[in-house]
């Protein structure tokens, strides 16, 4: 019998596939419990509801540890049972920078998607990842656009979208489901490397906040981000209208007098749109 988590996943995933009329999907995985859980959920979904769905799994090895080969073998053994296509990329350009690693990872995913005509990339990010990403953005410095970019469904570019079906689940819920289903979880030692800022957030800062400030911080942050997303969308819509009304019909220029009358938030966002559309430059 399916658990509530599995039933909810099946409903949402079926709607997602139907809405986007997808016959093939690319699933980006790691060796962690979230990815193993996602593989199990998708495989069970396909067997019951979408046998014709074409699935490809892709794994990117940053070679951060000496036992990365063992982790790859572990994943190969899991994917082998599904009989699905499994693509592995190994990054020879070693880096300890989280931002650089993320950039390399997404560049590979985008290039592979474009080459093989995938329009959607599925990832195993959870609500806990959303909390960690929010705190990282706040610490590094960000904008309303920045903190609201980590959503269930995101347009990466004009051709490719990212979908995160586990975004409403906490990591402890994923762990519970993995144990219930007896899934073979691999303990990745890089998750305990405290030179990586996200690990320090995960194992020190967030538990500290839970214990001494708010034991429901994930929900509070999630609620704040949901409200911020609505406000950000409202500002974006009005900024787009202002940009369309103020741009010159021939020259690469804006009507200063029209823009100057608007609220400073709209002025900034309109200029960001202008520079991105005309110069392919992102202003922060």
C-alpha positions as a printed Julia matrix, in Angstrom:
284×3 Matrix{Float64}:
  0.0    0.0     0.0
  1.3    3.44   -0.96
  2.08   5.98    1.74
  0.58   9.47    1.74
  3.88  10.81    0.38
  3.8    8.38   -2.55
  0.15   9.12   -3.37
  0.74  12.86   -3.32
  3.86  12.49   -5.46
  2.01  10.38   -8.04
 -0.79  12.94   -8.33
  1.56  15.91   -8.71
  3.91  14.15  -11.11
  1.06  13.01  -13.34
 -0.26  16.58  -13.52
  3.23  17.86  -14.31
  3.72  15.38  -17.18
  0.25  15.99  -18.61
  0.48  19.77  -18.41
  3.81  19.82  -20.28
  2.93  16.9   -22.61
  6.18  15.13  -21.81
  7.22  11.8   -23.25
 10.84  11.94  -22.07
 12.49  13.35  -18.94
 16.04  13.81  -17.67
 16.59  13.16  -13.97
 19.7   14.63  -12.31
 20.74  12.56   -9.31
 23.41  12.41   -6.62
 24.22   9.45   -4.4
 22.25  10.8    -1.45
 19.01   9.63    0.11
 16.92  12.29   -1.64
 17.99  11.05   -5.08
 17.57   7.38   -4.17
 14.07   8.16   -2.93
 13.27  10.1    -6.13
 14.42   7.18   -8.28
 12.15   4.83   -6.36
  9.14   7.15   -6.59
  9.55   7.75  -10.31
 10.12   4.09  -11.15
  7.01   3.04   -9.23
  5.03   5.84  -10.85
  6.09   4.78  -14.33
  5.21   1.12  -13.76
  1.7    2.04  -12.62
  0.76   5.03  -14.76
  3.18   5.9   -17.58
  4.91   2.83  -18.99
  5.63   4.69  -22.23
  7.58   7.45  -20.44
 11.25   7.57  -21.47
 13.58   8.19  -18.5
 17.28   9.03  -18.46
 19.31   9.43  -15.28
 22.38  11.65  -15.19
 25.04  11.84  -12.47
 27.9   14.34  -12.23
 30.93  13.26  -10.23
 33.0   16.14   -8.84
 35.61  13.63   -7.59
 35.77  15.31   -4.2
 36.6   12.04   -2.41
 38.8    9.02   -3.05
 35.81   6.68   -2.85
 33.78   8.47   -5.55
 34.23   5.4    -7.76
 32.5    3.27   -5.15
 29.61   5.7    -5.04
 29.29   5.47   -8.83
 29.21   1.66   -8.62
 26.49   1.92   -5.98
 24.38   4.07   -8.31
 25.08   1.82  -11.29
 23.76  -1.16   -9.33
 20.57   0.75   -8.47
 19.94   2.07  -11.99
 20.8   -1.3   -13.53
 17.68  -2.78  -11.93
 15.54  -0.14  -13.63
 17.02  -0.9   -17.11
 17.07   2.84  -17.78
 19.76   4.85  -19.52
 22.36   6.14  -17.06
 24.8    8.92  -18.03
 27.85   9.71  -15.89
 30.05  12.79  -16.19
 33.32  13.11  -14.27
 34.65  16.62  -13.73
 38.43  16.72  -14.02
 38.56  20.39  -13.07
 38.51  19.89   -9.3
 37.15  22.75   -7.2
 36.15  23.23   -3.56
 34.02  26.25   -4.42
 30.31  25.49   -4.08
 29.38  28.22   -6.56
 31.91  27.02   -9.13
 30.84  23.38   -8.69
 27.19  24.37   -9.15
 28.05  26.35  -12.27
 29.95  23.4   -13.77
 27.14  21.01  -12.85
 24.38  23.09  -14.42
 26.43  23.82  -17.54
 26.72  20.07  -18.11
 23.01  19.51  -17.49
 21.99  22.31  -19.86
 24.36  21.22  -22.64
 23.24  17.6   -22.37
 19.57  18.64  -22.39
 20.06  20.8   -25.46
 22.01  18.1   -27.28
 19.42  15.38  -26.68
 16.32  17.61  -26.85
 15.21  17.4   -23.22
 13.01  20.28  -22.15
 12.75  19.39  -18.45
 15.32  18.43  -15.83
 14.05  16.75  -12.65
 16.02  17.15   -9.41
 15.6   15.77   -5.88
 15.76  19.06   -3.96
 13.67  19.17   -0.8
 12.19  21.85    1.47
 15.3   21.47    3.64
 17.47  22.36    0.63
 15.26  25.4     0.12
 15.87  26.5     3.72
 19.62  26.03    3.38
 19.72  27.9     0.06
 17.72  30.79    1.54
 20.19  31.15    4.43
 23.14  30.97    2.03
 21.64  33.74   -0.09
 21.03  35.94    2.96
 24.58  35.45    4.21
 26.16  36.11    0.79
 23.85  39.0    -0.01
 20.92  38.76   -2.38
 17.8   40.41   -3.77
 14.09  39.6    -3.87
 14.72  37.91   -7.21
 17.54  35.88   -5.69
 15.74  34.48   -2.66
 12.62  33.56   -4.66
 14.41  31.71   -7.47
 14.48  28.3    -5.72
 10.99  27.06   -6.58
  9.22  23.85   -7.49
  9.14  24.85  -11.14
 11.7   27.16  -12.69
 12.37  28.33  -16.21
 16.13  28.04  -16.69
 16.14  29.46  -20.2
 13.77  29.65  -23.18
 14.04  25.91  -23.85
 14.78  24.2   -20.54
 12.89  24.04  -17.24
 13.79  22.58  -13.86
 11.19  20.7   -11.83
 11.63  19.78   -8.15
  8.83  17.34   -7.17
 10.16  16.81   -3.61
 10.36  20.51   -2.73
  7.51  20.31   -0.19
  9.12  17.45    1.76
 11.62  17.83    4.57
 14.76  15.75    4.62
 13.57  13.83    7.7
 10.4   12.83    5.8
 12.54  11.53    2.95
 14.65   9.61    5.45
 11.53   8.05    6.96
 10.29   6.93    3.54
 13.68   5.49    2.61
 13.69   3.41    5.78
 10.13   2.27    5.28
 10.9    1.12    1.74
 14.31  -0.37    2.72
 16.14   1.7     0.13
 19.94   1.29   -0.11
 21.19   4.64    1.18
 24.8    5.66    0.61
 26.39   7.87    3.26
 28.36  10.53    1.42
 31.27  11.69    3.58
 31.46  15.02    1.71
 28.25  15.96    3.55
 30.34  16.18    6.71
 33.13  18.3     5.24
 32.82  21.56    7.18
 34.94  23.51    4.68
 31.77  23.42    2.58
 29.52  26.2     3.88
 26.26  24.35    3.22
 27.39  21.5     5.5
 28.15  23.92    8.32
 24.7   25.46    7.85
 23.1   22.02    7.84
 24.87  20.55   10.86
 25.54  23.6    13.05
 23.57  26.77   12.27
 20.14  25.28   11.46
 20.13  22.87   14.45
 21.15  25.83   16.65
 18.23  27.89   15.33
 15.9   24.95   15.86
 17.02  24.53   19.45
 17.26  28.11   20.66
 15.06  30.27   18.4
 12.38  28.43   16.41
 11.9   24.68   16.1
  9.75  25.18   13.0
 12.15  27.39   11.06
 11.68  25.46    7.78
  7.96  26.26    7.64
  8.48  29.89    8.66
 11.07  30.41    5.93
  8.91  28.56    3.42
  5.91  30.77    4.25
  8.06  33.9     3.97
  9.36  32.77    0.56
  5.84  32.03   -0.68
  4.76  35.59    0.22
  7.96  37.05   -1.22
  7.39  35.17   -4.48
  3.96  36.77   -4.89
  5.35  40.25   -4.2
  8.25  39.65   -6.57
  5.9   38.53   -9.35
  3.82  41.68   -8.84
  6.91  43.9    -9.13
  8.1   41.96  -12.2
  4.77  42.32  -13.99
  4.67  46.07  -13.42
  8.33  46.46  -14.36
  7.74  44.62  -17.65
  4.78  46.91  -18.42
  6.91  49.96  -17.63
  9.77  48.66  -19.79
  7.47  48.04  -22.77
  5.89  51.49  -22.44
  9.18  53.34  -21.99
 11.49  51.69  -24.53
 12.26  53.53  -27.76
 10.73  52.12  -30.95
 13.99  52.34  -32.91
 16.96  53.14  -30.69
 18.3   51.17  -27.73
 16.97  53.64  -25.19
 14.38  54.24  -22.47
 12.13  57.2   -21.74
 13.84  58.67  -18.68
 11.0   61.06  -17.88
  8.46  58.23  -17.72
 10.65  55.93  -15.62
 11.75  58.71  -13.25
  8.16  59.2   -12.07
  7.85  55.6   -10.83
  8.79  54.02   -7.51
 12.52  53.31   -7.1
 11.85  49.53   -6.98
 10.23  49.69  -10.41
 13.03  51.89  -11.75
 15.68  49.38  -10.67
 13.79  46.36  -12.0
 13.07  48.09  -15.33
 16.76  48.91  -15.79
 17.62  45.29  -15.01
 15.22  44.13  -17.72
 16.63  46.71  -20.16
 20.26  45.67  -19.7
 19.42  41.97  -19.81
 17.37  42.19  -23.02
 19.7   44.6   -24.85
 23.15  43.76  -23.49
 22.63  40.26  -22.06
 23.98  41.68  -18.8
 22.6   40.87  -15.35
 22.61  43.83  -12.95
 22.65  43.04   -9.22
